[in-house]
């Protein structure tokens, strides 16, 4: 019986791990000046100093947009490694590069806040009351079972919640903000699973807002 219970617990852990990361859109805003026909050529730029994370997020976001018929590129492929958005020279050069590549809009993604909370997860022992199992109805049967049972000790874990923002800027309107969306994720399983779920939610929101032109 213990082996069966252990197998069930392992199966539950594997099932939960396979569920991936969930991302929720918590709000969205669209400017009245946004073109009704939407955008077909879009550059994705993840604003982070972590190049590895930028690569994963931009790749997943571009792929999600491409599945919807959008021509989408990545900021890493366009901006040089030492690009400085604080200098007029670099900004002018980057703007020209985006226009020369045919992009009419740029979608930025950024982490705006992170919350962490530590909590205690109490230990546990599998429970099944009598008469489900005969050993429970007699003292020595119960004693013998519990004596050999494996107790799962309690532990402390840290829950993390990330708040993200996505902005869409119109390059034909001098980089004017035309759409903004907020989202959050709770304890992401991995960067890859988060980026995929995040890209799906944001691209869905853009499509529902009429901002994607196939």
C-alpha positions in Angstrom: 0.0 0.0 0.0 2.8 2.4 0.8 4.3 1.7 -2.6 1.0 2.6 -4.2 0.7 5.8 -2.2 4.3 6.8 -3.1 3.7 6.2 -6.8 0.5 8.3 -6.6 2.5 11.2 -5.0 5.2 11.0 -7.6 2.7 11.0 -10.3 1.0 14.1 -8.9 4.4 15.9 -8.7 5.2 15.0 -12.3 1.7 16.1 -13.5 2.0 19.5 -11.7 5.5 20.0 -13.2 4.1 19.3 -16.7 1.4 22.0 -16.3 3.9 24.7 -17.1 3.8 28.3 -16.0 0.6 30.4 -15.9 0.6 34.0 -16.9 -2.5 36.2 -16.4 -3.3 39.5 -18.1 -4.4 41.9 -15.4 -5.2 45.0 -17.6 -4.8 46.6 -21.0 -5.1 50.0 -22.5 -5.4 51.1 -26.2 -4.9 54.6 -27.5 -7.6 56.2 -29.7 -4.8 57.0 -32.1 -4.0 53.4 -32.8 -4.6 52.5 -36.5 -7.8 50.5 -37.0 -6.0 48.2 -39.4 -3.3 47.2 -36.9 0.4 46.4 -37.5 1.9 43.7 -39.7 5.7 44.4 -39.1 6.7 44.4 -35.5 10.0 44.4 -33.6 10.1 42.8 -30.2 12.5 44.3 -27.6 12.8 42.8 -24.1 14.2 45.5 -21.8 16.6 43.7 -19.5 20.4 43.6 -18.9 20.2 39.8 -18.8 21.1 38.8 -22.4 20.1 35.2 -21.9 16.7 36.1 -20.6 16.3 38.7 -23.4 17.1 36.0 -26.0 14.5 33.6 -24.6 11.7 36.2 -24.2 12.2 37.8 -27.5 12.4 34.5 -29.3 9.1 33.2 -27.8 7.3 36.5 -28.3 8.4 36.7 -32.0 7.4 33.1 -32.6 3.9 33.7 -31.0 3.4 36.7 -33.3 4.6 34.9 -36.3 2.0 32.2 -35.7 -0.6 34.9 -36.1 0.8 35.9 -39.5 2.9 38.9 -38.2 6.4 39.7 -39.5 8.2 39.8 -36.1 11.9 40.4 -35.4 14.0 40.5 -32.3 15.8 43.4 -30.8 19.0 41.4 -30.2 19.3 40.9 -33.9 19.0 44.6 -34.6 20.6 46.5 -31.8 24.4 46.3 -31.3 25.8 44.9 -28.0 27.0 48.3 -26.8 23.8 50.1 -27.8 23.0 53.0 -25.4 19.4 54.2 -25.5 20.4 57.3 -23.5 22.4 58.9 -26.3 20.8 60.7 -29.2 23.2 59.3 -31.7 22.4 55.7 -30.8 18.7 56.4 -30.7 18.7 57.9 -34.1 20.7 55.1 -35.6 18.4 52.5 -34.0 15.3 54.2 -35.2 16.7 54.3 -38.7 17.6 50.6 -38.5 14.0 49.7 -37.5 12.5 51.8 -40.3 14.9 50.4 -42.9 14.0 46.9 -41.8 10.3 47.7 -42.5 9.1 47.7 -38.9 6.1 50.0 -38.2 5.8 49.2 -34.5 8.0 48.0 -31.6 6.7 45.9 -28.7 8.6 46.2 -25.5 8.5 43.8 -22.5 9.8 44.5 -19.1 9.7 43.4 -15.5 8.3 46.2 -13.4 8.1 44.5 -9.9 8.7 41.3 -8.0 7.3 40.2 -4.7 8.6 37.4 -2.5 7.0 35.7 0.4 8.4 32.9 2.6 5.9 30.4 4.0 6.1 27.2 6.0 4.8 24.0 4.4 3.9 21.5 7.3 5.0 17.9 7.1 2.4 15.2 6.4 1.7 11.5 6.6 -0.7 9.8 4.2 -4.1 9.2 5.8 -6.8 6.7 5.1 -9.4 6.0 7.8 -10.9 2.6 8.9 -12.6 0.6 7.4 -10.7 1.4 4.2 -7.7 -0.5 5.6 -7.9 -3.3 8.2 -4.7 -2.2 10.0 -6.4 0.9 11.2 -8.9 -1.0 13.3 -6.5 -2.7 15.7 -3.8 -1.1 17.9 -0.9 -3.3 16.8 -1.9 -3.2 13.2 -2.0 0.6 13.3 1.2 0.8 15.4 3.1 -1.4 13.0 2.0 0.5 10.0 2.8 3.9 11.4 6.1 2.7 12.8 7.3 1.9 9.4 5.8 4.8 7.6 7.8 7.6 6.1 7.1 11.0 7.4 7.5 13.9 5.1 9.1 16.8 7.1 7.9 20.3 6.9 10.0 22.9 5.1 10.2 26.6 4.2 9.6 27.8 0.6 9.6 31.2 -1.0 6.8 32.1 -3.3 7.6 34.6 -6.1 5.2 36.8 -8.0 6.3 38.8 -11.0 4.6 41.8 -12.5 5.3 42.6 -16.1 4.4 45.3 -18.6 4.2 45.2 -22.4 4.1 48.4 -24.5 3.4 48.9 -28.2 4.8 52.0 -29.9 4.0 53.3 -33.4 7.1 54.1 -35.3 5.1 56.1 -37.9 3.9 58.3 -35.1 7.3 59.2 -33.8 7.3 56.3 -31.4 3.9 57.1 -29.8 2.5 54.6 -27.2 -0.6 53.0 -28.7 -1.1 50.0 -26.4 -0.1 48.9 -23.0 -0.8 45.6 -21.2 0.0 44.4 -17.6 0.4 40.8 -16.6 1.6 38.7 -13.7 3.0 35.2 -13.1 3.3 33.2 -9.9 6.2 30.9 -9.2 7.2 30.2 -12.8 8.6 26.7 -13.4 11.4 28.0 -15.7 12.3 30.9 -17.9 11.4 28.9 -21.0 7.9 28.0 -19.8 7.3 31.5 -18.5 8.4 33.1 -21.8 6.1 30.8 -23.8 3.1 31.5 -21.6 3.8 35.2 -21.5 4.2 35.4 -25.3 0.9 33.6 -25.8 -1.0 35.9 -23.4 0.4 39.1 -24.8 -0.1 38.2 -28.5 -3.6 37.1 -27.7 -4.3 40.4 -26.1 -2.9 42.3 -29.1 -5.0 40.3 -31.4 -8.1 40.7 -29.4 -7.4 44.5 -29.3 -7.3 44.6 -33.1 -3.6 45.5 -33.2 -2.4 42.7 -35.4 -2.7 42.9 -39.2 -2.3 39.6 -40.9 
